[in-house]
Amino acid sequence: VSNGYSQRKGLLPLVCALVFCWVFLAVWLGVACFVVFKLLVFGLALFGSVILFALYLSFFTRALIRDACSNYVFELTDMDAVLTVEDRLKHKRSTQMVLLNDIKYAEYYPYTDSACIIFHAPYMQMEVPLWPMGARSQDVLDFLNGRGVKVVNVQSDDEIPD
């Protein structure tokens, strides 16, 4: 079961930076409104760039909220791997399953704040986020290695099998 979103590494600095950006955006929106009355062309260019930054920031904020409202349950057995994702924002639940014997290889992305593993099987690719598991994500890798699943670490430039 995933850790709470509040335990995600780097969350506090990320939220502080996001709040700072929204305040920064509000200030520059006020500056742009003032400049439009003095220098129309420059003011419109400034206003346009502020709007573009606001769009980018809103997509980023939405993604952060979406991640915060998701709960992941990943189960590994001797036979299969099952990932259940519960989205509390949309009130939906989805489940994916892959048989361990069918996995050709697994791509491992070890980056601390966005660690994940992608299982490649003939009939599907299943991405499992490991960042919510914290230190327990290493247990997943050890289990897969013990079962003979080839785990390719993309950060180490391991060769991806054909």
N, C-alpha and C positions, 0 to 999 in steps of 0.2 A: 504494500500500500504506500502511496506517495506521502511524503512529508507535507505538512501544511505549507501553503505558499509563502507565509511569513518567514519560513526558515530558508528560503532560497538565498543562495550566496549573492551578495551584491544588491539585494533588493532595496535596502535603505538608501544607499547613494543614488540608485536609479530613480527612486521616487522623489528624492530631494532635487535631483537634476530636472526631472519632469515638471515639478512644481515651479522651479526657477524658470524653466523655459516658458511655461504658461504666463507667468508674471511678466517676463521679458516681452512676450508676444503682446500682452495687453498694453504695456508701455509704448511699444513701437506702433501699435495700432492707433494710439492717441497721437503720437508724433506724426504719423502718416496723415491723419485727418487734419491736423494743424497745417502741415506742409501743402496739402492739396489746395488750400485757400491762398497760399502765398506763391507757390510755383506749381502750376497745374501738372506739367509733364513729369517733373521729378516726384511730385506727390503721388501721382498715379502709379509710377514705377515702384515707389516705395510701398504703396498700398498693395500692389500686386504681389510683391515679394513677401509681404507679411501674410497675405492670404495663402500663398503657396506653402509657407512655413507652417501655418495653422493647419492646413490639410495634412501635411506630413506628421505633425505632432498629434493630430486627432487619430490617425491610423495607428501610430505607435501606442498611444494611450489605450485605444480599443484592444490592441493585441495584448497589452499588459493585463487589462481587466479580464479578457477572455482566458488567458493563462491562469489567472488567479482563481477563476471560477471553474476550473477543471480539476478533477480528481482521477488519478490513475491507479489501477490495480493490475499488477503484472504477476502472473502465476507461471512458474516453471515446474514441470514434472519430468519424469524420465521419458515421457512420450511426446509431450507437446509444450508449446508456449502460448499462453492466452493473455491478451491485453484487453482490459475493460476500461473505457473512458467515460466518465460521468461529467456531463456539461451542466452545471447548475444554473448557468445563465439561460440556456435554451431548454432546460429540463429534458435533456436527451441522454441516452445511454447507448454506447456501441461496444461491440465485442468483436475481436479478431482472434483467429487461432491459426497456428501453423504447427505441423508435425516436425519434431526435431530431426527425424531421419530424412525429411524432404529439404532441409536447409542446405543449400550448396555452400554458402559462406555468409558471414555477417560482417557488415562494415561498422566499425566502432569509431565514433567521433568523441574524443575524450575532453573536450573543452568544458571547464568547470561549470559554467553557468548555462550551458546548452548541450550537455552530454546526451548522446543518444546512440542507439544501435539499430541498424537496418538489417533485417533478415531477408535473404534472397532465396526464394524457393521457386520451382518451376511455375507454380500457379499464382504467386503473389509476392509482393514486397511489403513487409510489415515494419514500420518505424516505431520503435519503443523509446520514449524519452527516459533517460536515466537520471537527469538532473533532479527530479523530485525525490529520488531515493537516497540522495546524499551518499554517505560512505558505504551503504549497502549495495551500490551499483557494482562495486568490485566483486561482490559475491556472485552476481549474475554472470560476469565474465569468467570467473573461476569455474562456475557450474558448467557453462557452455564449453570451455576448454576441456573439462573433465569428461564431457560426453562426446568429444571428438568433433565439435563444430569448429570449423576454421574461422577465427576471428581476425579480421584485417583492421589494423590500427591505421587510419588514414593520416594521422599526424606523423607516424613513423615511416611513411612512404612504403608500407608493405605492398607487395604485389597483389593485385586483385585477380582472383582466379577467373578463367574463362567459363 
